Amino acid sequence: MAAQIKPGPSSSNDKFNSNRKPVLLAKLEGCSDNVNKAIIIPETDGVISVSSDRSIRVWLKRDSGQYWPSICNYLPSPAVDLFYRPISRQLFVGQENGTISEYILEEDFNRMEPIGDILAHYGRITGMIWTEVSIDGTMEQWILSTSRDKRFQYHNAKNGNPIGPPFVCAAWCTSLEYDAESAHAFVGDYSGNITMLNIKSDGLQVVTTLTGHTACIEMLVWDSSTRRLFSAGHDRLIIIWDIGGGHGTAYELHGHTNRVTSLAFVSSKNQLISAGEDSVLVFWDLNAERKETPPWAESDNCESCSRPFLWNITGIFERKQFGSRQHHCRACGRALCDKCSQEQSTIPSMGFELPVRVCKFCSSNIDHTPLATFHDTKHSVMSITMDLQRKCVVTVGQDRVIKIWDVSTLI
């Protein structure tokens, strides 16, 4: 029987209170080391996973309702990433040593045939995307990839030859996303920057750098319909970047208490799903009007009561007051002392779904209606993938367990 998440007794203000919850359909266990990624095989009761125990596993659902490996193939080094193309049943697996291995899965998913290896990088693969491009009227297959060797590179998927020079980041490349329509790649790095590249058959061009995160970019997701980029990182922050809308806005989403490790986007519902090391799955409603967070003001004195701040020595002597630490209201951005900013409040329209510091004036003028729902996954999540057709989410935990959730009531 399917299990359902049932949080323990809590107050009416508990963020986990919800009539609609994910339903746990299955748990897949058996890997002897970290599972790095898992995906549902479209139109098949199956899952593909890669693990640091060097294994590629294809799990098929049996008559008993349990999932068991029909394929367990071992690589020379840990398998850290995968990209699956359902139409051709092509499977690309990134390894710790920088190699990308290609396989073809049989129709019954009980066997996989190795096609070849691409010696793409000198370090751990952190992102892979297959794409098809037209070059002088001829369709070519490319594999775009990023690695901890600080390089973004793209290769011919058929012969493994590199195409054009690589792009070298100042820090580890940690995530990758690609817009096939405009041929732009987005490369996230360990320092928190996102580099936008224009990819061509004869080379690449740096378009711009997006700065907003203060720590490693863990995940990037592209929405081609509205031309928005979603990013998540170790700073517990999610940013929505308006790349093609012409507004240049960047909305922040604050809902996790630990690193945000993965994102999935439901375009038909304009809904974002996030997960992280806090064991929480968050469903963000992006249909509501959202506001950008205001810039933080700088001042020598509290902008409410004029109390001098610690560095304002002149003001301290003139007013004969002890200096105060500077704080900021997250709603208006004013520089305030602790006494004038002791209120705690959610600000859903600005993406603050957890209580943050606000001033007395703003606290009485905030609409507290939540624009996100929170759900406990019961394990610290390293990766999530979405199957829109079945309305299922796969979570991979630090406990080496793969969980399949029915989220049809939420999307």
Secondary structure as the mmCIF struct_conf table of DSSP 4:
data_model
#
loop_
_struct_conf.conf_type_id
_struct_conf.id
_struct_conf.beg_label_comp_id
_struct_conf.beg_label_asym_id
_struct_conf.beg_label_seq_id
_struct_conf.end_label_comp_id
_struct_conf.end_label_asym_id
_struct_conf.end_label_seq_id
STRN STRN1 ALA A 3 GLN A 4
BEND BEND1 PRO A 9 PRO A 9
TURN_TY1_P TURN_TY1_P1 SER A 12 ASN A 13
TURN_TY1_P TURN_TY1_P2 LYS A 15 PHE A 16
BEND BEND2 ASN A 19 ASN A 19
STRN STRN2 VAL A 23 LEU A 28
BEND BEND3 SER A 32 ASP A 33
STRN STRN3 VAL A 35 ILE A 40
HELX_LH_PP_P HELX_LH_PP_P1 ILE A 41 ILE A 41
TURN_TY1_P TURN_TY1_P3 PRO A 42 GLU A 43
BEND BEND4 THR A 44 ASP A 45
STRN STRN4 GLY A 46 SER A 51
TURN_TY1_P TURN_TY1_P4 SER A 52 ASP A 53
BEND BEND5 ARG A 54 ARG A 54
STRN STRN5 SER A 55 LYS A 61
TURN_TY1_P TURN_TY1_P5 ASP A 63 SER A 64
BEND BEND6 GLY A 65 GLY A 65
STRN STRN6 TYR A 67 TYR A 74
BEND BEND7 PRO A 76 SER A 77
STRN STRN7 ALA A 79 ARG A 85
TURN_TY1_P TURN_TY1_P6 PRO A 86 ARG A 89
STRN STRN8 GLN A 90 GLN A 95
TURN_TY1_P TURN_TY1_P7 GLU A 96 ASN A 97
BEND BEND8 GLY A 98 GLY A 98
STRN STRN9 THR A 99 LEU A 105
TURN_TY1_P TURN_TY1_P8 GLU A 107 ASP A 108
BEND BEND9 PHE A 109 ASN A 110
STRN STRN10 MET A 112 LEU A 119
BEND BEND10 TYR A 122 GLY A 123
STRN STRN11 ILE A 125 ILE A 135
TURN_TY1_P TURN_TY1_P9 ASP A 136 GLY A 137
STRN STRN12 THR A 138 SER A 147
TURN_TY1_P TURN_TY1_P10 ARG A 148 ASP A 149
BEND BEND11 LYS A 150 LYS A 150
STRN STRN13 ARG A 151 ASN A 156
TURN_TY1_P TURN_TY1_P11 ALA A 157 ASN A 159
STRN STRN14 PRO A 162 PRO A 162
BEND BEND12 GLY A 164 GLY A 164
HELX_LH_PP_P HELX_LH_PP_P2 PRO A 165 PRO A 166
STRN STRN15 PHE A 167 VAL A 168
BEND BEND13 ALA A 170 ALA A 171
STRN STRN16 CYS A 173 ASP A 179
TURN_TY1_P TURN_TY1_P12 ALA A 180 ALA A 183
STRN STRN17 HIS A 184 ASP A 189
TURN_TY1_P TURN_TY1_P13 TYR A 190 SER A 191
BEND BEND14 GLY A 192 GLY A 192
STRN STRN18 ASN A 193 LYS A 200
TURN_TY1_P TURN_TY1_P14 SER A 201 ASP A 202
STRN STRN19 GLY A 203 THR A 211
BEND BEND15 THR A 214 ALA A 215
STRN STRN20 ILE A 217 ASP A 223
TURN_TY1_P TURN_TY1_P15 SER A 224 ARG A 227
STRN STRN21 ARG A 228 GLY A 233
TURN_TY1_P TURN_TY1_P16 HIS A 234 ASP A 235
BEND BEND16 ARG A 236 ARG A 236
STRN STRN22 LEU A 237 ASP A 242
BEND BEND17 ILE A 243 HIS A 247
STRN STRN23 ALA A 250 HIS A 254
BEND BEND18 THR A 257 ASN A 258
STRN STRN24 VAL A 260 VAL A 266
TURN_TY1_P TURN_TY1_P17 SER A 267 ASN A 270
STRN STRN25 GLN A 271 GLY A 276
TURN_TY1_P TURN_TY1_P18 GLU A 277 ASP A 278
BEND BEND19 SER A 279 SER A 279
STRN STRN26 VAL A 280 ASP A 285
BEND BEND20 ASN A 287 ALA A 288
HELX_LH_PP_P HELX_LH_PP_P3 GLU A 292 ALA A 297
BEND BEND21 ASP A 300 ASP A 300
STRN STRN27 ASN A 301 ASN A 301
TURN_TY1_P TURN_TY1_P19 GLU A 303 CYS A 305
HELX_LH_PP_P HELX_LH_PP_P4 ARG A 307 ARG A 307
STRN STRN28 PRO A 308 PHE A 309
TURN_TY1_P TURN_TY1_P20 LEU A 310 TRP A 311
HELX_RH_AL_P HELX_RH_AL_P1 ILE A 313 ARG A 319
TURN_TY1_P TURN_TY1_P21 LYS A 320 LYS A 320
STRN STRN29 SER A 324 SER A 324
STRN STRN30 HIS A 327 HIS A 328
TURN_TY1_P TURN_TY1_P22 ARG A 330 CYS A 332
STRN STRN31 ALA A 335 LEU A 336
BEND BEND22 ASP A 338 ASP A 338
HELX_RH_3T_P HELX_RH_3T_P1 LYS A 339 SER A 341
STRN STRN32 GLU A 343 ILE A 347
HELX_RH_3T_P HELX_RH_3T_P2 PRO A 348 MET A 350
TURN_TY1_P TURN_TY1_P23 GLY A 351 GLY A 351
STRN STRN33 PHE A 352 VAL A 358
HELX_RH_AL_P HELX_RH_AL_P2 LYS A 360 SER A 363
TURN_TY1_P TURN_TY1_P24 SER A 364 ASN A 365
BEND BEND23 LEU A 371 LEU A 371
STRN STRN34 ALA A 372 ASP A 376
BEND BEND24 LYS A 378 HIS A 379
STRN STRN35 VAL A 381 ASP A 387
TURN_TY1_P TURN_TY1_P25 LEU A 388 LYS A 391
STRN STRN36 CYS A 392 GLY A 397
TURN_TY1_P TURN_TY1_P26 GLN A 398 ASP A 399
BEND BEND25 ARG A 400 ARG A 400
STRN STRN37 ILE A 402 ASP A 406
TURN_TY1_P TURN_TY1_P27 SER A 408 LEU A 410
#
